[in-house]
């Protein structure tokens, strides 16, 4: 595929993210605490998470291994950072969450599969075939160094706050309670905050259009979800901390 055609497709994909962002201002994604049977057939949450996320690994690996670009240490590091996130998201996280009897609509899982097929395809094809700057010297570039620091910071926030939520459900398996401590004192969804930072860092360290598009998609998906979670907490817990924001400390 010509790079100009590839870039056009990625830009169109990014525009779709903005449309989805607008749509999510009026529709709450029906899974997790917002799950509803109105969206048709449901499947167990653990199975849903696995089905949703594992295509991101398979497609990405395919394009990396079959790509025509040089497979040097920089390419493998860039690939490894992506893979670490999705191994956790597709394999480790689903089997650790406490979701006794909880289900999600199959259509939501299939929508996520479609997203991951396209997103992983763009990232994998660019990294495996189109990149021209992932040389060994790129590891010393300020973009890579700064992006890596931001990526690791975001991943640490994402995983540590997910861990706190998992343990919170273990204490109270029959429902929800207000998360306390750490970043939860500032925002309702620090796990989403961490993931946005994570993929923002990835966009910087890759310095590529597909990685930038992925960051935009992450932002457009997680901001509405965080706002929905925040409103849910406020509605269901009269004593919910009034100073706590939804996603970004002191801002939103």
Secondary structure as GFF3:
##gff-version 3
##sequence-region A 1 252
A	DSSP	alpha_helix	3	23	.	.	.	ID=ss1
A	DSSP	three_ten_helix	32	34	.	.	.	ID=ss2
A	DSSP	three_ten_helix	37	39	.	.	.	ID=ss3
A	DSSP	beta_strand	42	44	.	.	.	ID=ss4
A	DSSP	alpha_helix	45	66	.	.	.	ID=ss5
A	DSSP	alpha_helix	73	87	.	.	.	ID=ss6
A	DSSP	pi_helix	88	92	.	.	.	ID=ss7
A	DSSP	alpha_helix	93	96	.	.	.	ID=ss8
A	DSSP	beta_strand	103	105	.	.	.	ID=ss9
A	DSSP	alpha_helix	106	125	.	.	.	ID=ss10
A	DSSP	pi_helix	126	130	.	.	.	ID=ss11
A	DSSP	three_ten_helix	136	140	.	.	.	ID=ss12
A	DSSP	alpha_helix	142	171	.	.	.	ID=ss13
A	DSSP	three_ten_helix	182	185	.	.	.	ID=ss14
A	DSSP	alpha_helix	190	206	.	.	.	ID=ss15
A	DSSP	alpha_helix	209	236	.	.	.	ID=ss16
###
